């Protein structure tokens, strides 16, 4: 079969390819969000004041849930992209290739894109295939942290990895906070 550019396809097929490509980009973006959360989403334990009525691992549990949501979002978007692009290739009876743009990714998320399995500058499908055909890519374990390259001009993102918490002192004021487990007192801290 001959590779077909979307511009030469029927209008209906172009719509399927465009929508499928956007869902593929969403899937890769969710994968990048997972990497982003693993890198900058982990608030250091020293930034939290212990609350006797909350579980000690609540912060890590919340982060793990957000990472799991990003993985689930990636999986669902990838399934939708596979189905739509496979339908288009089967309908036209030809291989289809379409460029990706990732035009909604901001500068802070962009460095995480190459760390995602399946990240590519194009998507391809073939009739009778099994969804998106991408160039071979190193597969990462779900919680592995592949090498990340932050551009030198992105000083804000580079600083996040080397952030140092200020030393704190405990104030005497205690503010009661209602929780579903009773009351917790917030200890006010200020930089020393």
N, C-alpha and C positions, 0 to 999 in steps of 0.2 A: 504494500500500500504506500501511497504517497502522503507525506506530511502536508496537512492543509492549514493555512493561516485562517483565523476566524473571519477576516474580512471577506473571504470568498465563500462563506457558508450562507445558508438560508437565514433569514431574520430570526426564526424561532430557535435555530441552533446557536446563533450568535448570542442570543439572550441566555440560553442555558450555559454556554461557555463562560460568558461574562459573570454570571451569578456564581457558577461553580468555582471560577478563579478567585472571586472575592471571598468565598467561604474557605478556600485553601489558604489565602492570605490571613484570614481570621484565625485559622487553626495554627499557623506558624506564629502569629502574634500572641496567641494564648500560650504557646510554648515558650516564647520569649518572656512573657509576663511571669511564668513560673520561675524562670532563671533569675529574673529581676527580683522577685520576692525572696528567693533564696539568698540573694546577695545583699540587698539593701532593706529588705522587709524585716529582717531579724533585729528587733530593738534590743540593745544590750541589756542584760539583767540589771545592771547598775542604774539604769534610768527609771526603774520601777521601785516604788515604795511598797514593801510587803504589806498585804492586808490579811489579817489572821483568818478571815472567813472565806477567802478565795483560794482555790487550789494553787499550789506553788508552780505548776506547769501550765497555767492558763494562757500565758503569753505564747509559749511554744505551740500549744494546742491550736490557738487561733491562727497562727502563722501556717501550721500544717493544713488546716482547713482551707485557707486561701490558696495554698499550693495545690491541694487536691481539686479545688474548683477550677483552677487554671488547666489542670490535666484533663478534667472531665469536659471542659469547654473545647479544648483542643481536639479531643477524640470525637465529639459530636460534630464539630465543624468539618473535620477531616472526612467523616462518613458522608456528610451532605455533599461535600465537594466531589468525592469519589463517585457517588451516585449520579449527580448531575452531569459530570464530565463523561462518565461512561455512557449515559443515555445519549448524549450528543454524538459521541463517536459511533455508537451502534446505529443511530438514526441516519447519520451521513454515510456510514460504511467506509470511513477513512480515519487515519490517524489524525489527531488534532494537536497542535502546539499553540500555546498562548503565553505571552509574557506576563510576568507579575510586576506590580509596581510598589506594593507596600507603602502607598502614599499617605496612610493615616498614622504611620509610626513616627513618634517624636524622637528628638535627639537623645533622650535618656534611655529609651527602649532599644534604639537602633543597634547599639553594640551587642545586645543579647541575641539578636536575630541569627547570626551565624552559629550560635551554640545550639540551635534547635535541630532536631532530626528532621530531615526532609526539606530544609530550607533550600530554595533554588530560585533562579531568576526566570524560570518558565515551568509551566505544567504541560504534561503530555499525556494523552490517552490514546488507546487503540481499540478498534471494534473487537468485541469478543474478549476483551481483556478483563482485568480485575481492578479497575479504578486508575488512579494517577500513577504514571510511570515517572519516577524521578531519577536523577543521576545517583549513583551509589554514594552514600554518605555514612560517615562513622555513626554507628548507633550508640546512644548514650543510655546508661541505666537511668531509671526514673528520678533518682535523687542524686545522681552524679553531678559534679560541678565542672563542666568542661572549661578550657582556657577562655578567658574573656579579655578582649582588647578594647580598652577605653581610649578613644581619641584624645590626644594631649590637649586639644582646645576645649574639651568638656571638663573643665576644672571642678565644677560642682559635683558631677558624678564620680570623678576620681577621688574627691575628698571624702565621699561617703565611706569608702572602704578603709580609710585611715582616721576616721573620726574618733576623737578622744573626749570622753565625758568630763565635764568640770567637776572638781571636788565639791562636795556639798556639806552643809551643816544642817542639823536638825533644829527647826524652830520649835517654840513651845506651844504654838497654836495647833489645836486639833479640830478638824471640821468633820462632823458626823455625816456620813454618806449612807442613804438607805440602799440596801441591796435585797435581793430575794432571799438571802440567808440571814437577814437581820441588819444591824448597823455595823458599818466599818468606819474607822476614823482615818481620815486622810492626814498624814503628817506633812506639813509644809516644809519644803526644803528650799534653800537658796544657795546660789553659788558662793563659795568661800572667797 
